[in-house]
Amino acid sequence: MKFFEFRPKLCTVLKGYSKETFSSDLMAGVIVGIVALPLAIAFGIASGVAPEKGIVTAIIAGFLISLLGGSRVQIGGPTGAFIVIVYGIIQQYGEKGLIVATILAGALLILLGLFRLGTIIKFIPYPIVVGFTSGIALTIFTTQIKDFFGLTMTEVPADFASKWGAYFHDFATIDPWSTGVGILSIVLIVLTPRFSRKIPGSLVAIVVMTVVVYLLKKYGGVASVETIGDRFSINAELPDAQVPVMNWEMVRGLMPAALTIAVLGAIESLLSATVADGVTGDRHDSNQELMAQGIANMVTPLFGGIPATGAIARTMTNINNGGKTPVSGIVHAVVLLLILLFLMPLAQYIPMACLAGVLVVVSYNMSEWRSFRALMKNPKPDVAVLLVTFLLTVFFDLTVAIEVGLLIACLLFMKRVAETTNISVIRDEVDPSRGSDISSSEEPLSLPAGVEVYEIDGPFFFGIANKFEETMAQLGDRPVIRIIRMRRVPFIDSTGIHNLTILCRMSRQQRIHIILSGVNDQVHQALEKAGFYELVGQENICSHIDLAVVKAREFMAQREKREIEG
């Protein structure tokens, strides 16, 4: 497999770069940076880390993804999709474990890009994507209930069912002021786009509710609304890089989580880039994008950051505000850096209930409930994959959900393919009206006595090989010649070759002659590489059925001649 040429999109767009383009990128970058601020803080806190670590992730990862990525307008940073998996890793392994898992995920993403596997990620079934996305959305919503209603709970259980049990048990401790802040935050987020599409609703909600809560605390005597400063101490600076200490036990234990981060990051980033292409008319480089995502996820955790990927909402904000090149993404990172250094202390006054309201809206937008409802009307196998992935994401974790979902999807796919592959036996004549490969298709092609044609219609892989074997066993007859017609076999795997080899050896023992017909180039190469032709003989491989029947007649004539002479 060939390696690809490392060529970031930034290198190609700087040719002919103008002041007008820079002006558009600058304006878009500033707006996206402002939009990213509340989301970065909210995603950081919801993931179980300090709020500034969400911003550090948006700064470093956002800068590297724009600098090295394969898309003109992709904006990278922390996203809601990672909240569940990051929170779970921190609970089990601590922040050091999260750093190691993110670095491993970055290495996996780099390998995916190096070996040009960017397009393979796009083949993950849609029901799995919707299933785990909806599951993540419900899980994020569940984690925000405590802060949204201001419940005075000492500890929130980790699993989904226990969380809701604890919520109902302590719901009497609800704080009306926190609940009001949460509800008003959602209202502001929803209503803001009706008045201005330039200003993000989440930012409006945070500014307004922070001022309201500050005034309530200072002049109204309301002290029950918890703020970021009540729970965290904020560091308004970029932390020093620290290389984590790794050992084999930690790496082995964190590899499943790292794989989940890598797969999730690859899916979300490439999906975001594809959506952006549909709007801009450009075409991103999937493998270059994965390389950039990998590098970002290897560097960011060294500074205490969390996993990052392409963010669809921020990417669309970039496009809608005039972003033309990766320069806008770089500007967005610089804007966030300036906010971190000079304005971050003000974040301590942001109410936790307001951030909960922001994440409730994020979870609603992530839920894809319309797609979920539409998929429920699809064939039962798709519904099964959707529900299994969704339920496993909610009640277990994302790693199990993706693994089991992919396994079920693969099994159901193989079952469908196996059902479409037919094996038929022809004894008298080949009908030309059935779209055959007969060269003269005006009249049926008659088969000599003692010659049978076994036609395989579909892929000949391990899911169908046993079916072919069973069909041969059920026939129980012994013709003089078997013509195995493979004109409609697009590919064959090792199990198919093995079963075909066994059939030929058994036929030789029974003195039945084997002729292959209509083998395409791909199947031909597979059989030749496996040494199959040494068993059958190159002279018994025919390009189409006409030649196979001619070869059969010649063999029958020689056989009769030997019998007469003997």
C-alpha positions as a printed Julia matrix, in Angstrom:
566×3 Matrix{Float64}:
   0.0     0.0     0.0
   1.43    3.38   -1.01
   1.93    6.21    1.44
   0.37    9.52    0.54
   2.1    12.85    0.03
   1.86   15.05    3.13
   0.37   18.23    1.7
  -1.89   20.37    3.94
  -4.66   22.3     2.24
  -3.1    25.54    3.52
  -0.14   25.03    1.17
  -2.41   24.91   -1.88
  -4.66   27.87   -1.01
  -1.94   30.41   -0.22
  -1.11   30.78   -3.92
  -2.89   33.92   -5.02
  -4.02   34.72   -1.46
  -5.36   38.29   -1.4
  -6.17   41.01    1.11
  -9.87   40.5     0.4
  -9.61   36.81    1.25
  -7.68   37.58    4.43
 -10.3    40.12    5.43
 -13.03   37.47    5.05
 -10.97   34.89    6.93
 -10.19   37.37    9.72
 -13.84   38.28   10.28
 -14.95   34.63   10.16
 -12.14   33.56   12.51
 -13.06   36.17   15.12
 -16.73   35.16   15.07
 -15.95   31.43   15.22
 -13.56   32.04   18.12
 -16.35   33.79   20.05
 -18.79   30.97   19.18
 -16.28   28.34   20.29
 -15.65   29.93   23.71
 -18.81   28.85   25.59
 -18.83   25.45   23.93
 -15.19   24.78   24.82
 -15.86   25.69   28.46
 -19.03   23.59   28.6
 -17.47   20.55   26.92
 -14.46   20.74   29.23
 -16.54   20.82   32.41
 -18.96   18.13   31.19
 -16.0    15.89   30.36
 -14.82   16.07   33.95
 -11.86   18.47   33.55
 -11.24   22.11   34.39
 -12.96   24.68   32.11
  -9.69   26.15   30.78
  -8.69   22.72   29.46
 -11.58   22.85   27.03
 -10.27   26.2    25.76
  -6.68   24.91   25.63
  -7.96   22.04   23.46
  -9.78   24.44   21.14
  -6.64   26.61   20.84
  -3.98   23.96   20.19
  -6.07   21.39   18.32
  -7.94   24.1    16.39
  -4.64   25.65   15.3
  -3.02   22.35   14.24
  -6.11   21.01   12.43
  -6.38   24.21   10.36
  -2.61   24.41    9.77
  -2.15   20.76    8.69
  -5.64   19.59    7.65
  -7.07   18.6     4.31
 -10.1    20.91    4.33
 -10.31   24.6     3.51
 -12.84   25.51    6.19
 -12.76   22.78    8.85
 -12.74   24.06   12.44
 -11.39   21.64   15.04
 -11.78   21.47   18.79
 -13.57   19.62   21.6
 -17.03   18.31   20.71
 -20.0    16.86   22.55
 -19.41   13.43   21.05
 -16.35   12.92   23.27
 -17.96   13.89   26.57
 -19.16   10.41   27.47
 -15.97    8.53   26.59
 -13.7    11.18   28.19
 -15.71   11.24   31.41
 -15.58    7.43   31.6
 -11.8     7.33   31.1
 -11.24    9.95   33.8
 -13.45    8.06   36.25
 -11.51    4.84   35.69
  -7.95    5.94   34.92
  -7.78    9.6    35.96
  -6.51   12.49   33.84
  -3.18   10.73   33.23
  -5.09    7.86   31.66
  -6.99   10.32   29.46
  -3.7    11.83   28.25
  -2.36    8.39   27.3
  -5.62    7.32   25.61
  -5.76   10.54   23.56
  -2.13   10.18   22.45
  -2.8     6.56   21.41
  -5.9     7.68   19.51
  -3.81   10.34   17.74
  -1.27    7.7    16.7
  -4.09    5.51   15.33
  -5.48    8.43   13.33
  -2.04    9.11   11.85
  -1.77    5.47   10.8
  -5.2     5.64    9.17
  -4.04    8.65    7.17
  -0.64    7.18    6.29
  -2.17    4.03    4.87
  -4.84    5.95    2.96
  -7.74    4.5     4.95
  -9.7     7.74    5.12
 -12.37    6.48    2.75
 -12.94    3.28    4.76
 -14.33    5.27    7.7
 -17.15    6.4     5.42
 -18.35    2.8     5.11
 -19.48    2.59    8.75
 -23.25    1.89    8.54
 -25.53    4.87    9.01
 -27.68    3.17   11.71
 -24.54    2.79   13.87
 -23.66    6.48   13.47
 -27.21    7.58   14.35
 -27.43    5.02   17.16
 -24.34    6.1    19.04
 -24.9     9.8    18.28
 -28.42    9.65   19.73
 -27.13    7.62   22.67
 -24.42   10.19   23.37
 -27.0    12.98   23.17
 -29.24   11.28   25.76
 -26.22   10.62   28.01
 -25.09   14.27   27.81
 -28.62   15.42   28.66
 -28.65   13.05   31.64
 -25.36   14.38   33.0
 -26.72   17.95   33.06
 -29.82   17.34   35.2
 -28.03   18.05   38.51
 -26.64   21.44   37.44
 -29.74   22.42   35.45
 -32.04   22.01   38.47
 -29.42   22.88   41.08
 -29.85   19.59   42.94
 -27.78   19.36   46.12
 -26.41   15.86   45.56
 -23.15   14.84   47.14
 -22.31   12.3    44.43
 -23.78   11.44   41.03
 -23.64    7.74   40.06
 -21.75    6.8    36.93
 -24.24    4.58   35.07
 -27.39    5.8    33.34
 -30.08    3.99   35.35
 -28.49    4.8    38.72
 -28.21    8.48   37.73
 -31.93    8.78   37.13
 -32.68    6.85   40.31
 -30.54    9.31   42.29
 -32.15   12.29   40.54
 -35.65   11.18   41.46
 -34.52   10.44   45.01
 -33.03   13.94   45.49
 -35.44   15.9    43.3
 -36.91   17.56   46.4
 -33.66   19.53   46.7
 -34.36   21.39   43.44
 -33.28   25.04   43.44
 -35.85   27.33   41.7
 -33.25   30.0    40.91
 -30.9    27.54   39.17
 -33.83   26.03   37.29
 -34.92   29.49   36.15
 -31.39   30.28   34.93
 -31.27   27.0    32.99
 -34.66   27.55   31.36
 -33.96   31.18   30.46
 -30.61   30.12   28.96
 -32.37   27.69   26.63
 -34.94   30.35   25.69
 -32.18   32.85   24.83
 -30.29   30.27   22.75
 -33.43   29.39   20.81
 -34.61   32.97   20.25
 -31.29   34.65   19.39
 -31.15   33.36   15.75
 -34.49   35.09   15.09
 -32.83   38.47   15.75
 -29.24   37.85   14.67
 -27.51   34.98   12.92
 -24.08   36.48   13.46
 -24.13   36.37   17.26
 -24.23   32.85   18.75
 -27.15   32.17   21.08
 -24.95   30.31   23.55
 -22.73   33.39   23.98
 -25.77   35.65   24.47
 -27.15   33.26   27.08
 -23.85   33.09   28.99
 -23.3    36.87   29.0
 -26.88   37.73   29.98
 -27.29   35.03   32.64
 -23.84   35.7    34.11
 -24.76   39.36   34.59
 -28.19   38.44   36.0
 -26.77   35.93   38.49
 -24.02   38.36   39.54
 -26.61   41.05   40.25
 -28.85   38.58   42.09
 -25.96   37.5    44.3
 -24.72   41.03   45.0
 -28.01   42.89   45.42
 -30.71   40.23   45.75
 -29.16   37.97   48.35
 -29.52   34.91   46.09
 -26.53   32.67   46.86
 -27.91   29.27   45.78
 -26.91   29.49   42.09
 -23.54   27.74   41.7
 -20.97   29.28   39.34
 -17.8    27.96   37.73
 -15.73   29.76   40.35
 -17.56   27.93   43.15
 -16.41   24.59   41.76
 -13.13   25.26   39.9
 -10.04   27.41   40.24
  -9.24   28.89   36.83
  -5.72   29.25   35.42
  -5.56   31.92   32.73
  -2.43   30.63   31.01
  -1.21   27.96   28.66
   0.17   25.09   30.75
   3.64   23.69   30.24
   3.98   20.53   28.17
   4.31   17.32   30.16
   5.12   13.94   28.63
   3.16   11.21   30.44
   4.77    8.09   31.84
   3.45    5.06   29.96
   3.65    1.38   30.74
   2.4    -1.66   28.86
  -0.41   -2.41   31.34
  -1.83    1.11   30.99
  -1.5     1.06   27.18
  -3.22   -2.33   26.94
  -6.04   -1.26   29.24
  -6.62    2.03   27.42
  -6.36    0.71   23.85
 -10.13   -0.02   23.47
 -10.94    3.53   24.63
  -8.24    4.95   22.34
  -9.71    3.02   19.4
 -13.14    4.44   20.19
 -11.75    7.99   20.33
  -9.93    7.45   17.01
 -12.97    5.99   15.23
 -15.31    8.63   16.65
 -12.9    11.43   15.8
 -12.39   10.13   12.26
 -16.12    9.77   11.62
 -17.02   13.2    12.98
 -14.15   15.05   11.28
 -14.72   13.47    7.87
 -18.48   13.93    8.17
 -17.94   17.6     9.0
 -15.52   18.01    6.07
 -17.96   16.29    3.71
 -20.83   18.56    4.8
 -18.55   21.57    4.29
 -17.67   20.36    0.78
 -21.36   20.21   -0.08
 -21.74   23.88    0.85
 -18.49   25.29   -0.55
 -18.14   23.08   -3.63
 -14.59   22.2    -2.61
 -13.18   18.7    -2.07
 -11.26   17.79    1.09
  -8.4    15.3     1.37
  -9.64   12.63    3.81
  -6.21   11.16    4.54
  -4.58   14.55    5.09
  -7.44   15.46    7.41
  -6.91   12.28    9.45
  -3.19   13.05    9.68
  -3.95   16.52   11.04
  -6.49   15.13   13.51
  -3.93   12.57   14.65
  -1.15   15.13   15.16
  -3.54   17.44   17.04
  -4.62   14.63   19.36
  -1.02   13.65   20.06
   0.11   17.22   20.86
  -2.94   18.63   22.69
  -2.96   16.18   25.65
   0.68   17.09   26.4
  -0.74   20.46   27.52
  -3.61   18.89   29.45
  -6.13   19.05   26.61
  -8.89   16.56   25.79
  -9.68   14.75   22.48
 -10.56   16.98   19.55
 -12.06   16.57   16.11
 -13.76   18.55   13.36
 -16.83   20.36   14.69
 -19.76   20.61   12.27
 -21.49   23.56   14.0
 -18.31   25.68   14.19
 -17.32   24.71   10.63
 -20.72   25.83    9.32
 -20.41   29.06   11.34
 -17.05   29.62    9.66
 -18.54   29.11    6.19
 -21.63   31.26    6.86
 -19.45   34.15    8.05
 -17.18   34.18    5.01
 -14.35   31.79    5.91
 -12.47   30.87    2.73
  -9.23   29.16    3.79
  -7.62   27.47    6.82
  -6.4    30.93    7.86
  -9.84   31.54    9.44
  -9.32   28.46   11.65
  -5.9    29.75   12.71
  -7.43   33.14   13.54
 -10.12   31.42   15.62
  -7.38   29.72   17.66
  -5.56   33.04   18.2
  -8.79   34.71   19.36
  -9.36   31.94   21.91
  -5.75   32.29   23.12
  -6.24   36.03   23.73
  -9.48   35.33   25.6
  -7.72   32.7    27.74
  -4.88   35.05   28.63
  -6.85   38.25   29.29
 -10.54   37.46   29.91
 -10.59   33.96   31.41
 -10.84   35.14   35.05
 -14.32   36.47   34.21
 -15.43   32.89   33.46
 -15.61   32.19   37.19
 -18.9    34.12   37.31
 -20.64   31.92   34.68
 -23.54   29.96   36.28
 -23.32   26.16   36.07
 -27.07   26.07   35.3
 -26.44   28.27   32.24
 -23.75   25.89   30.96
 -26.16   23.01   31.6
 -28.73   24.83   29.45
 -26.13   25.21   26.66
 -25.39   21.47   26.78
 -29.1    20.57   26.83
 -29.44   22.43   23.51
 -26.27   20.73   22.23
 -27.67   17.31   23.18
 -30.96   18.1    21.43
 -29.15   19.11   18.24
 -26.98   15.97   18.46
 -29.91   13.63   19.06
 -30.88   13.37   15.38
 -34.32   12.26   16.55
 -35.79   12.82   13.12
 -33.21   10.5    11.54
 -33.75    8.03   14.4
 -37.5     8.04   13.79
 -37.04    7.64   10.03
 -34.64    4.68   10.5
 -37.22    2.92   12.67
 -39.27    2.48    9.48
 -36.39    0.75    7.67
 -35.88   -3.05    7.35
 -35.63   -4.95   10.64
 -31.86   -5.6    10.44
 -31.18   -1.84   10.26
 -33.58   -1.21   13.15
 -31.82   -3.92   15.19
 -28.39   -2.32   14.61
 -29.78    1.13   15.46
 -31.44    0.05   18.72
 -28.58   -2.17   19.89
 -26.02    0.61   19.32
 -28.26    3.19   20.99
 -29.04    1.07   24.06
 -25.44   -0.08   24.53
 -24.23    3.53   24.32
 -26.73    4.61   26.97
 -26.53    1.69   29.41
 -22.93    0.52   28.92
 -20.41    2.67   27.07
 -19.49    3.9    23.63
 -16.64    1.42   23.18
 -18.93   -1.59   23.62
 -21.63    0.05   21.49
 -19.36    0.62   18.48
 -17.74   -2.83   18.72
 -21.03   -4.73   19.06
 -22.82   -2.49   16.56
 -20.15   -3.06   13.92
 -20.16   -6.81   14.61
 -23.94   -7.09   14.22
 -23.9    -4.88   11.12
 -21.18   -7.04    9.52
 -23.02  -10.27   10.33
 -26.3    -8.93    8.94
 -24.51   -7.66    5.84
 -22.92  -11.07    5.24
 -26.31  -12.68    5.73
 -27.84  -10.36    3.13
 -25.03  -11.0     0.65
 -25.28  -14.74    1.22
 -29.02  -14.6     0.55
 -28.43  -12.83   -2.76
 -25.97  -15.51   -3.96
 -27.71  -18.32   -5.8
 -26.36  -21.69   -6.92
 -28.16  -23.43   -9.79
 -27.61  -26.62  -11.77
 -28.17  -26.8   -15.55
 -28.3   -30.22  -17.24
 -29.91  -29.86  -20.68
 -29.33  -26.46  -22.24
 -28.25  -22.92  -21.32
 -30.98  -20.34  -21.93
 -29.55  -17.24  -23.71
 -32.46  -15.05  -22.55
 -31.13  -15.08  -18.99
 -28.41  -12.53  -19.72
 -25.79  -15.16  -20.28
 -22.28  -14.88  -21.67
 -23.07  -17.05  -24.72
 -21.38  -15.56  -27.76
 -24.19  -16.51  -30.16
 -27.3   -15.87  -28.13
 -29.97  -16.6   -30.75
 -30.51  -20.25  -29.78
 -30.08  -22.18  -26.53
 -26.71  -23.81  -26.01
 -27.22  -27.58  -25.73
 -25.17  -29.58  -23.24
 -23.84  -33.05  -24.16
 -25.06  -36.0   -22.12
 -23.05  -36.41  -18.92
 -22.22  -32.67  -18.7
 -23.67  -30.47  -15.99
 -23.24  -26.73  -15.41
 -23.05  -25.45  -11.83
 -23.64  -21.7   -11.85
 -22.64  -19.47   -8.9
 -24.48  -16.14   -9.04
 -22.95  -13.76   -6.52
 -19.85  -13.38   -4.29
 -18.2   -16.71   -3.38
 -17.01  -16.01    0.16
 -17.1   -17.85    3.49
 -20.76  -16.97    4.02
 -21.79  -18.84    0.84
 -19.08  -21.5     0.54
 -20.89  -23.93    2.84
 -24.11  -23.37    0.87
 -22.28  -24.43   -2.3
 -20.92  -27.49   -0.52
 -24.4   -28.45    0.72
 -25.86  -28.03   -2.77
 -23.23  -30.38   -4.2
 -23.95  -32.94   -1.47
 -27.71  -32.8    -2.07
 -27.33  -33.55   -5.78
 -25.62  -36.87   -5.15
 -25.16  -37.54   -8.88
 -21.93  -38.21  -10.75
 -21.75  -36.54  -14.16
 -18.77  -37.07  -16.43
 -17.97  -33.33  -16.55
 -18.8   -30.48  -14.21
 -18.62  -26.98  -15.66
 -18.43  -24.43  -12.83
 -19.73  -21.21  -14.28
 -18.43  -18.12  -12.42
 -19.34  -15.24  -14.74
 -21.31  -13.52  -11.95
 -18.81  -14.07   -9.15
 -17.29  -10.6    -8.46
 -14.82  -11.89   -5.84
 -13.76  -15.03   -4.0
 -12.1   -15.36   -0.59
  -9.86  -18.04    0.94
 -12.83  -20.08    2.22
 -14.38  -20.09   -1.23
 -11.08  -21.19   -2.78
 -10.75  -23.91   -0.09
 -14.23  -25.31   -0.78
 -13.67  -25.15   -4.52
 -10.37  -27.03   -4.07
 -12.07  -29.75   -2.02
 -14.76  -30.12   -4.68
 -12.13  -30.53   -7.4
 -10.16  -33.11   -5.4
 -13.31  -35.11   -4.65
 -14.31  -34.89   -8.3
 -10.88  -36.19   -9.35
 -11.28  -39.15   -6.99
 -14.69  -39.8    -8.55
 -13.19  -39.37  -12.03
 -15.3   -36.3   -12.75
 -13.63  -33.72  -14.98
 -13.77  -30.02  -13.86
 -13.96  -27.03  -16.22
 -14.2   -23.39  -15.06
 -16.08  -20.83  -17.14
 -16.34  -17.02  -17.13
 -13.76  -16.29  -14.41
 -13.15  -12.53  -14.16
  -9.7   -10.99  -13.7
  -9.95  -10.47   -9.93
 -11.14  -14.03   -9.25
  -8.6   -15.36  -11.76
  -5.72  -13.69   -9.91
  -6.95  -15.02   -6.56
  -7.2   -18.59   -7.87
  -3.83  -18.41   -9.61
  -2.09  -17.03   -6.52
  -3.59  -19.83   -4.4
  -2.21  -22.47   -6.79
  -5.68  -23.65   -7.76
  -4.86  -23.93  -11.46
  -2.2   -26.55  -10.75
  -5.04  -28.78   -9.6
  -7.42  -28.06  -12.48
  -5.01  -27.19  -15.29
  -4.82  -23.94  -17.26
  -6.35  -25.65  -20.3
  -9.59  -26.16  -18.34
 -10.09  -22.43  -17.64
 -12.38  -20.93  -20.28
 -13.31  -17.29  -20.8
 -17.0   -18.03  -21.52
 -19.5   -20.86  -21.6
 -19.22  -21.52  -25.36
 -15.57  -22.5   -25.02
 -16.33  -24.52  -21.89
 -18.96  -26.58  -23.74
 -16.59  -27.05  -26.71
 -13.91  -28.22  -24.27
 -16.44  -30.61  -22.67
 -17.39  -32.1   -26.07
 -13.73  -32.6   -26.93
 -13.14  -34.35  -23.62
 -16.22  -36.57  -24.11
 -15.07  -37.47  -27.65
 -11.58  -38.39  -26.41
 -13.12  -40.44  -23.61
 -15.34  -42.38  -26.03
 -12.35  -42.94  -28.33
 -10.29  -44.35  -25.45
 -13.16  -46.64  -24.45
 -13.5   -47.96  -28.05
  -9.76  -48.49  -28.4
  -9.57  -50.09  -24.96
